[in-house]
């Protein structure tokens, strides 16, 4: 089985058009992004997007063996993204091993990968959210209105600011 088959998906069954879109902002680090994504797994329904600097990501065609080694040892893959600029990506879930966590990117605009699904080390996502242009990235949650309080709690519990997204 491929690593993508083992990803713990964020819950999105039957998500109807969203009533609420909330954003998480703050000083991104491994601890708050980990808490944010772990909290997201506990939500009933959600779609998660991130606006980040694609230059800070691993290459979308990083060999699976390098990603497996990262999960086991924490040694990051050596393949860097060939993409540049701010991109909006859809986050699909996480895969955690003894050495670290990988985040599934299942779509992006403009497209980063032809197959529309690849894995990124969580610490590289943090770097991509920090964005060197002085305007930190954002993680955006799309949920039915009745879940907005749950999402706001997940964001706050991660030590990040909750903002409405218009």
Secondary structure as UniProt FT lines:
FT   HELIX           3..6
FT   STRAND          8..9
FT   TURN            13..14
FT   STRAND          20..25
FT   HELIX           30..41
FT   STRAND          47..53
FT   HELIX           54..56
FT   TURN            60..61
FT   HELIX           64..73
FT   STRAND          86..97
FT   TURN            98..99
FT   STRAND          100..109
FT   TURN            114..115
FT   STRAND          118..121
FT   HELIX           122..130
FT   TURN            132..133
FT   STRAND          138..143
FT   HELIX           145..147
FT   HELIX           148..157
FT   TURN            158..159
FT   STRAND          161..164
//
